[in-house]
Structures are given as structure tokens and as C-alpha cells.
Amino acid sequence: MTLRGKTAVVTGGSRGIGRAIVRRLARDGARVVFSYRENAAAADELVGELEQVTGVRADQADPDSLDALFAAVPDGLDILVNNAAINPPLPVAELTGEDFDRVMTVNAKFPALAIRRAAEVMRDHGRIVNISTLNTVVPASGHVLYCASKAALEQFTAVAARELGGRGITVNTVSPGATDTDLLRATNPPEALAQTPEITALGRLGRPEDIADVVALLAGPDAGWITGQNIRATGGLLV
Ligand SMILES: NC(=O)c1ccc[n+]([C@@H]2O[C@H](COP(=O)([O-])OP(=O)(O)OC[C@H]3O[C@@H](n4cnc5c(N)ncnc54)[C@H](OP(=O)(O)O)[C@@H]3O)[C@@H](O)[C@H]2O)c1
């Protein structure tokens, strides 16, 4: 129960990696508020499964929804995990300004403003973890805005680490490799997923819990000296 007495906000907690993070932080003793976009049934199921966990509908396409999310932590905050993101197929040749605004808002603007809001209410020695992707070093054809928005998030992480370090707040990135979720299956053909274990040192796809373990480490008491880092949790997909 390393996080007993701590309060965490996790974005995109209703499914996939975010849900595993919610479960892990709650298991470690934290009170957790998570956001979701539309899947109220999945959110309700998770709330029913765990104690001290609350779901808040907050669509990252609308940064005003930050108000609802932070209203749920009136007594201050210890941990923020910026996890939610979208990855629509978008080749450079088909890019529109509307696409740019939409993906950048969900994946970069909202998380950046969440860091700002979190910093206002976060207690000293708090933790911020931003979920990026291996695709900022291994660019994915047809996913230009996903890669670009996550690269922006990595820079917000690095600068925030410097600016908030004086309060003992750490800010880190966790970059998953191929992790078995709805998003992975929606963005990769089955043949590609079947081959991924062969090019992964640990010989399998990642599980959401693999990423949650790394987030828990960074959120926990033993990681106070790690900040401004990008932990590539890929099972050795990139070595
Ligand atoms: N899976 C991978 O292989 C992989 C690899 C590298 C990085 N990542 C990163 O890991 C993170 C989680 O990915 P995942 O694979 O778990 O995704 P996922 O299975 O698609 O789950 C996405 C979660 O985010 C929420 N969400 C999506 N758009 C939202 C919005 N506009 N506002 C609020 N919540 C929103 C969803 O809520 P609803 O349930 O309401 O839709 C859901 O809870 C992302 O940052 C992704 O880039 C994943």
C-alpha cells in the first residue's frame, strides 16, 4: 500500500492501459479519479470493481472539461497520469487543419493544460507521468499527427520537470511499445501483430499491466530522484 493517502488523476481510465493504471494505483492504496470520453458502461464497471475510485466524463477534445475533472479532487492532488490519446490513420498527404487541431488538442493541448492545472493543486513531492509512444523514435507511416502530438507531450514533460523540480515534483514520460489494447488492434493489421513478438526481446506483446507497473514505480516513494526521463517500456521492441 505504497500510495495510501495519495490522490491520483488518470485520464482515459475506462479501457486499455489507463484502466490497468487505475487498478494498479488503487491497489497500491491511492484514491483515483479517472476520466473517459464516452464509454460510461466501462467506466461504471471499473468504479463498481474498486473502492475509492471515481469516473468523470471529460472529453479531451474540449479543454473546458478539465473543470469537471479537477472538481473531483477538491482536496489536492499527488499524482497525475496523462494517458488518454487518439491515433487516427492520417497520412501527411491527406492532412487537414481540422485534423491537426483535433489530434493536437486531445493528445497535447489537453495534457499540457492538465499539467498546468495539476501543478496548481499538487502537493510538494507529487508525481506527473505522461504516456507517450515508441513512435516518437520509430515514426509510424500514416500516423503523422499521433507521432507529432506525442513528441510535443514529451517536450512538455521535460520542461515541466525543470520548472516543478523545486517543489520535489517529478515529471516523466512512459513510452509503451506494442501493448495489447483496443487502440493497438484498431491501428495494426493482425499479421503485423503476429510478427511483433518475433522482433521483441521478451518475445510477446505488451500487456496493459506491464505499463501500469512502470507508472506505479514512477508514482511511488522509490522514484523521487527520477525526473525528466522517458522510460521506454517496450519489452525490448527497441533495444
Ligand atoms: N496500445 C499500444 O500499443 C500503445 C503504444 C504506445 C503508446 N500507447 C499510448 O497509451 C495510451 C493508452 O492507449 P490504449 O492503447 O490504452 O488506448 P485505448 O485502448 O484506445 O483506450 C483509450 C482510453 O482513453 C480514453 N479516451 C480516448 N479519447 C479520449 C478523449 N477524447 N477524451 C477522454 N478520454 C479519451 C478512452 O475512453 P472511452 O472508453 O470513453 O473511449 C479510453 O479509456 C495512449 O496515450 C496511447 O498513445 C499505446
Ligand as a Chemical Component Dictionary entry (heavy atoms), coordinates in Angstrom:
data_LIG
# 
_chem_comp.id                   LIG 
_chem_comp.type                 NON-POLYMER 
_chem_comp.pdbx_formal_charge   0 
_chem_comp.three_letter_code    LIG 
# 
loop_
_chem_comp_atom.comp_id 
_chem_comp_atom.atom_id 
_chem_comp_atom.alt_atom_id 
_chem_comp_atom.type_symbol 
_chem_comp_atom.charge 
_chem_comp_atom.model_Cartn_x 
_chem_comp_atom.model_Cartn_y 
_chem_comp_atom.model_Cartn_z 
_chem_comp_atom.pdbx_ordinal 
LIG N1  N1  N 0  -1.630  0.248  -27.036 1  
LIG C1  C1  C 0  -0.433  0.492  -27.504 2  
LIG O1  O1  O 0  0.198   -0.352 -28.171 3  
LIG C2  C2  C 0  0.222   1.818  -27.208 4  
LIG C3  C3  C 0  1.549   2.005  -27.651 5  
LIG C4  C4  C 0  2.161   3.201  -27.377 6  
LIG C5  C5  C 0  1.512   4.185  -26.685 7  
LIG N2  N2  N 1  0.227   3.994  -26.262 8  
LIG C6  C6  C 0  -0.418  5.070  -25.517 9  
LIG O2  O2  O 0  -1.032  4.552  -24.357 10 
LIG C7  C7  C 0  -2.163  5.373  -24.030 11 
LIG C8  C8  C 0  -3.395  4.497  -23.850 12 
LIG O3  O3  O 0  -3.612  3.783  -25.058 13 
LIG P1  P1  P 0  -4.575  2.495  -25.121 14 
LIG O4  O4  O 0  -3.963  1.598  -26.123 15 
LIG O5  O5  O -1 -4.891  2.017  -23.777 16 
LIG O6  O6  O 0  -5.888  3.187  -25.785 17 
LIG P2  P2  P 0  -7.413  2.677  -25.862 18 
LIG O7  O7  O 0  -7.484  1.208  -25.678 19 
LIG O8  O8  O 0  -7.969  3.266  -27.118 20 
LIG O9  O9  O 0  -8.100  3.404  -24.595 21 
LIG C9  C9  C 0  -8.172  4.805  -24.644 22 
LIG C10 C10 C 0  -8.734  5.366  -23.364 23 
LIG O10 O10 O 0  -8.673  6.789  -23.474 24 
LIG C11 C11 C 0  -9.981  7.327  -23.458 25 
LIG N3  N3  N 0  -10.076 8.420  -24.430 26 
LIG C12 C12 C 0  -9.893  8.357  -25.756 27 
LIG N4  N4  N 0  -10.129 9.561  -26.322 28 
LIG C13 C13 C 0  -10.494 10.378 -25.306 29 
LIG C14 C14 C 0  -10.896 11.726 -25.240 30 
LIG N5  N5  N 0  -11.021 12.481 -26.335 31 
LIG N6  N6  N 0  -11.189 12.253 -24.018 32 
LIG C15 C15 C 0  -11.111 11.488 -22.903 33 
LIG N7  N7  N 0  -10.754 10.203 -22.898 34 
LIG C16 C16 C 0  -10.452 9.654  -24.095 35 
LIG C17 C17 C 0  -10.929 6.185  -23.790 36 
LIG O11 O11 O 0  -12.215 6.465  -23.228 37 
LIG P3  P3  P 0  -13.562 5.743  -23.788 38 
LIG O12 O12 O 0  -13.549 4.349  -23.213 39 
LIG O13 O13 O 0  -14.685 6.559  -23.240 40 
LIG O14 O14 O 0  -13.484 5.752  -25.271 41 
LIG C18 C18 C 0  -10.199 5.013  -23.135 42 
LIG O15 O15 O 0  -10.425 4.970  -21.747 43 
LIG C19 C19 C 0  -2.286  6.399  -25.161 44 
LIG O16 O16 O 0  -1.657  7.590  -24.784 45 
LIG C20 C20 C 0  -1.520  5.763  -26.295 46 
LIG O17 O17 O 0  -0.990  6.708  -27.184 47 
LIG C21 C21 C 0  -0.440  2.834  -26.513 48 
# 
loop_
_chem_comp_bond.comp_id 
_chem_comp_bond.atom_id_1 
_chem_comp_bond.atom_id_2 
_chem_comp_bond.value_order 
_chem_comp_bond.pdbx_ordinal 
LIG N1  C1  SING 1  
LIG C1  O1  DOUB 2  
LIG C1  C2  SING 3  
LIG C2  C3  SING 4  
LIG C2  C21 DOUB 5  
LIG C3  C4  DOUB 6  
LIG C4  C5  SING 7  
LIG C5  N2  DOUB 8  
LIG N2  C6  SING 9  
LIG N2  C21 SING 10 
LIG C6  O2  SING 11 
LIG C6  C20 SING 12 
LIG O2  C7  SING 13 
LIG C7  C8  SING 14 
LIG C7  C19 SING 15 
LIG C8  O3  SING 16 
LIG O3  P1  SING 17 
LIG P1  O4  DOUB 18 
LIG P1  O5  SING 19 
LIG P1  O6  SING 20 
LIG O6  P2  SING 21 
LIG P2  O7  DOUB 22 
LIG P2  O8  SING 23 
LIG P2  O9  SING 24 
LIG O9  C9  SING 25 
LIG C9  C10 SING 26 
LIG C10 O10 SING 27 
LIG C10 C18 SING 28 
LIG O10 C11 SING 29 
LIG C11 N3  SING 30 
LIG C11 C17 SING 31 
LIG N3  C12 SING 32 
LIG N3  C16 SING 33 
LIG C12 N4  DOUB 34 
LIG N4  C13 SING 35 
LIG C13 C14 SING 36 
LIG C13 C16 DOUB 37 
LIG C14 N5  SING 38 
LIG C14 N6  DOUB 39 
LIG N6  C15 SING 40 
LIG C15 N7  DOUB 41 
LIG N7  C16 SING 42 
LIG C17 O11 SING 43 
LIG C17 C18 SING 44 
LIG O11 P3  SING 45 
LIG P3  O12 DOUB 46 
LIG P3  O13 SING 47 
LIG P3  O14 SING 48 
LIG C18 O15 SING 49 
LIG C19 O16 SING 50 
LIG C19 C20 SING 51 
LIG C20 O17 SING 52 
# 
